[in-house]
Amino acid sequence: MKPTLLILAAGMGSRYGGLKQLDAVGARGEALMDYSIYDAIKAGFGKVVYVIRRDFEAAFKEKIASRWAGKIKQDFAFQDMDKYVTEVPGQVERQKPWGTAHAILVAKEAVREPFVAINADDYYGYAGFEKMARFLSNECAPANYGMVGYVLKNTLSEHGVVSRGVCRMNEHHHLETVTECTGIRPTKEGIFYKKENGDTAALDGNALVSMNIWGFHPHIFDLLETGFSEFVKANAANPTAEFYISTFANQLIEDGTATFTVLPNDEKWFGVTYQADRPIVQKAFSEMTAAGKYPSPLWE
């Protein structure tokens, strides 16, 4: 059974100022997720499931899904605000999606095989998909999941601060914790992040970080459903609280429910957190295409 690629594409793009999921970065109109789909097919994935919002369903199918028709099986899941949400006392109306872990949960009915979950607006590189495909096919189990870790210094933006989940592992490359660090910025003196009290602290540029490329057995959906129900009860009055997959992973590790194998990857990450990132990403893909790493267009 071939693993599935689950693309989380329902984000709001508030810092970017638009639907960066659909923004073209390739010479023939390729979006970042097109490169992920191409790499995933090459690595042996057999299906792609898109998690999207209903308000841009038509545009998404026209610009993305139509390109890959006949090349890989495709399905859709919708991150509706009330999906898997039970009414609880004191609940307030939300405008913001419930977060990455909820985005994975809404795909429960569309995914039946081991799968990798990724962000639509990140470029992960072929090696990450190859390593994950091997893990999902040979090692993934109901209580053994995986994560591709990227080198922090390879994941930063020149145009603003970013947030990254800094990983701590044991000698067996099993994840012990993922610590969310915000306000990360490279300087001449090193890489720093902003602590909760407002102070800054240094980070090791060679540390592995989570870029939200997680490998799961479908049993994760049952765990997510229970965990999300508890999260909603605890955060019903907070309209901005988000159910993050990294936070949930920490919970599973802490209570002994699951282990996470970290798959190191030293490839360069690309993303469009800010509009100013776009020309850099476009130049990188132009160079990779010229070098023969990718065809143009990807889907021909």
C-alpha positions in Angstrom: 0.0 0.0 0.0 1.5 3.3 -1.0 1.5 6.1 1.6 -0.6 9.3 1.2 0.4 12.9 1.0 -1.8 15.2 3.1 -1.4 18.9 2.3 -2.6 21.4 4.8 -3.8 24.3 2.6 -6.6 26.0 4.6 -4.4 28.7 6.2 -5.3 32.4 6.2 -2.0 33.8 5.0 -2.3 36.9 7.4 1.4 37.8 7.4 1.7 37.2 3.7 -1.4 39.2 2.8 -3.2 36.7 0.5 -3.6 33.1 -0.5 0.0 32.2 -0.7 -1.0 28.5 -1.1 -2.0 29.3 -4.7 0.7 31.9 -5.4 3.0 31.1 -8.4 6.7 30.7 -7.7 7.7 28.6 -10.8 8.1 29.9 -14.3 5.0 28.0 -15.6 2.8 29.1 -12.7 3.8 26.3 -10.2 2.9 26.9 -6.6 5.0 25.6 -3.8 2.7 22.6 -3.2 3.2 21.6 -6.9 6.8 20.9 -6.1 5.8 18.8 -3.1 3.3 16.8 -5.1 6.0 16.2 -7.8 8.6 15.1 -5.2 6.0 12.9 -3.4 5.0 11.1 -6.6 8.7 10.5 -7.4 9.3 9.2 -3.9 6.4 6.6 -4.2 3.3 8.3 -2.7 0.1 7.1 -4.2 -2.5 9.7 -3.3 -2.8 13.3 -2.3 -5.5 14.7 0.0 -5.9 18.5 0.2 -7.2 20.1 3.3 -8.8 23.4 2.2 -11.5 26.0 3.0 -14.8 26.0 1.1 -14.5 29.6 0.1 -11.6 28.9 -2.3 -12.6 25.4 -3.4 -13.3 26.3 -7.0 -10.1 28.3 -7.4 -8.0 25.5 -5.8 -9.4 22.8 -8.0 -8.8 24.9 -11.1 -5.3 26.0 -10.3 -3.9 23.0 -8.4 -5.9 19.8 -8.6 -6.6 20.0 -12.4 -2.8 19.9 -13.1 -2.4 16.5 -11.4 -5.5 14.8 -12.6 -4.5 11.3 -14.0 -1.1 11.5 -12.4 -2.0 10.7 -8.8 -5.2 9.9 -6.9 -6.7 13.1 -5.3 -9.3 13.8 -2.6 -10.4 16.8 -0.5 -11.2 17.5 3.1 -12.6 20.8 4.4 -11.4 22.5 7.6 -14.9 23.8 8.5 -14.9 25.7 11.8 -17.4 23.4 13.4 -15.9 20.1 12.2 -15.4 17.7 15.2 -16.4 20.6 17.5 -18.9 19.8 20.2 -20.9 22.6 21.8 -19.7 23.4 25.3 -20.8 26.1 27.8 -19.2 29.5 27.3 -18.1 28.8 23.7 -17.5 31.9 21.7 -17.6 32.4 17.9 -14.3 31.9 16.0 -13.0 33.5 12.8 -9.6 31.7 12.9 -9.1 28.0 12.0 -8.5 25.7 14.9 -4.8 24.9 14.0 -2.7 22.3 12.3 -3.7 19.3 14.4 -7.4 20.1 13.7 -6.5 20.4 10.0 -5.1 16.9 10.1 -8.2 15.6 12.0 -10.7 16.8 9.4 -9.1 14.4 6.8 -10.0 11.4 8.9 -12.6 10.1 6.4 -10.3 10.6 3.4 -7.1 8.9 4.7 -6.9 5.1 5.3 -3.2 4.5 5.0 0.1 5.8 6.6 0.5 9.4 5.5 2.7 12.4 5.7 1.2 15.8 6.6 2.8 18.9 5.2 2.2 22.7 4.9 1.1 23.9 1.4 3.3 26.9 1.6 6.6 25.2 2.4 9.2 23.6 0.1 10.7 20.5 1.7 12.9 19.0 -1.0 12.9 15.5 -2.5 15.1 13.9 0.2 12.6 14.6 2.9 9.8 12.8 1.0 12.1 9.9 0.1 13.0 9.4 3.8 9.4 9.7 4.9 8.2 7.3 2.3 10.7 4.7 3.4 9.7 5.3 7.1 5.9 5.1 6.4 6.4 1.9 4.4 8.7 0.1 6.8 8.6 1.5 10.3 5.4 3.4 10.9 3.0 1.7 13.3 0.0 2.7 15.5 2.3 4.0 18.2 5.4 4.9 16.1 5.3 8.0 14.1 8.0 10.1 12.3 9.1 13.7 11.6 11.6 15.1 9.2 13.9 17.6 11.0 15.5 20.5 9.2 18.7 22.4 10.2 17.5 25.7 11.7 20.0 27.9 9.8 18.5 26.5 6.5 15.0 27.6 7.4 15.1 31.3 8.1 13.7 34.3 6.3 15.8 37.4 5.5 12.7 39.6 5.7 11.3 39.1 9.1 11.0 36.8 12.1 9.7 33.2 12.0 8.6 30.6 14.5 10.2 27.2 14.6 9.7 24.1 16.7 13.2 23.2 18.1 13.6 19.5 18.6 15.4 17.6 21.4 16.2 14.0 20.7 17.7 11.0 22.5 20.5 8.9 21.3 18.1 6.7 19.2 16.8 9.8 17.3 13.5 9.6 19.1 11.9 13.0 19.7 11.8 14.0 23.4 10.3 17.5 23.0 9.4 20.1 20.4 9.8 23.6 21.9 8.0 26.4 19.9 10.4 29.4 19.6 9.0 32.6 18.2 10.5 35.8 16.9 13.5 33.9 15.5 15.9 36.2 13.5 19.4 35.8 12.1 21.9 38.5 13.0 25.6 39.0 12.6 26.1 37.8 16.1 24.0 34.6 15.6 20.4 33.4 15.7 18.1 34.6 18.4 14.5 34.2 19.5 12.2 36.1 21.8 11.4 34.5 25.1 8.0 34.9 26.7 9.3 37.6 29.1 10.4 39.7 26.1 14.1 38.9 26.4 16.1 37.4 23.6 18.1 34.2 23.8 20.5 32.4 21.3 19.7 29.3 19.3 22.1 26.8 17.8 22.0 27.3 14.0 22.6 23.5 13.6 19.7 22.5 15.8 17.0 20.4 14.1 13.6 22.0 13.9 10.1 20.9 12.9 8.8 22.4 9.6 5.5 20.5 9.9 6.4 17.4 7.9 5.0 14.6 10.1 4.5 11.0 9.3 1.5 9.1 10.9 -0.3 5.8 11.0 -4.1 6.4 10.5 -4.6 5.4 14.2 -3.6 9.1 14.9 -7.0 10.2 13.9 -8.6 8.5 16.9 -6.1 10.1 19.2 -6.6 13.5 17.6 -10.4 13.3 17.9 -10.1 12.6 21.7 -7.4 15.3 22.1 -9.3 17.9 20.2 -12.4 17.3 22.2 -10.5 18.0 25.3 -8.8 21.0 23.7 -12.2 22.6 22.8 -13.5 22.1 26.3 -10.5 23.8 27.7 -10.4 26.7 25.2 -14.0 27.3 24.4 -13.9 30.9 25.5 -10.6 31.7 23.6 -11.3 32.6 19.9 -7.6 32.5 19.0 -6.5 29.2 20.7 -5.0 26.8 18.2 -4.6 23.0 18.4 -1.0 22.6 17.1 0.4 19.2 16.0 3.7 19.9 17.7 1.9 20.5 21.0 -0.1 17.3 20.6 3.0 15.4 19.7 4.7 16.5 22.9 1.6 15.3 24.8 1.7 11.9 23.2 5.4 11.6 24.0 5.0 12.7 27.6 2.2 10.3 28.4 3.9 7.4 26.5 1.2 7.0 23.9 3.6 7.2 20.9 7.2 7.6 19.9 8.4 9.9 17.1 11.5 9.0 15.0 13.3 12.1 13.7 14.6 11.8 10.2 17.4 14.5 9.7 17.5 16.4 6.5 20.1 19.0 5.6 18.4 20.3 2.4 17.5 24.0 2.1 14.0 24.9 3.1 12.1 27.5 1.1 8.9 29.3 2.1 7.0 32.5 1.5 6.2 33.8 5.0 6.5 37.4 3.7 5.9 38.9 0.3 9.6 39.9 0.2 10.5 36.1 0.3 8.8 35.5 -3.1 11.6 36.8 -5.4 14.2 34.7 -3.5 12.0 31.6 -3.8 11.3 32.2 -7.5 15.1 32.6 -8.2 15.8 29.3 -6.4 13.3 27.4 -8.4 14.5 28.9 -11.6 18.0 27.7 -10.8 16.8 24.2 -9.8 14.8 23.9 -13.0 17.8 25.1 -15.1 20.0 22.5 -13.4 17.6 19.8 -14.4 16.2 19.0 -10.9 12.6 19.8 -12.0 10.9 19.8 -15.4 8.9 22.8 -16.6 6.0 22.6 -16.2 6.1 20.0 -13.4 2.9 18.1 -14.5 3.9 17.3 -18.1 
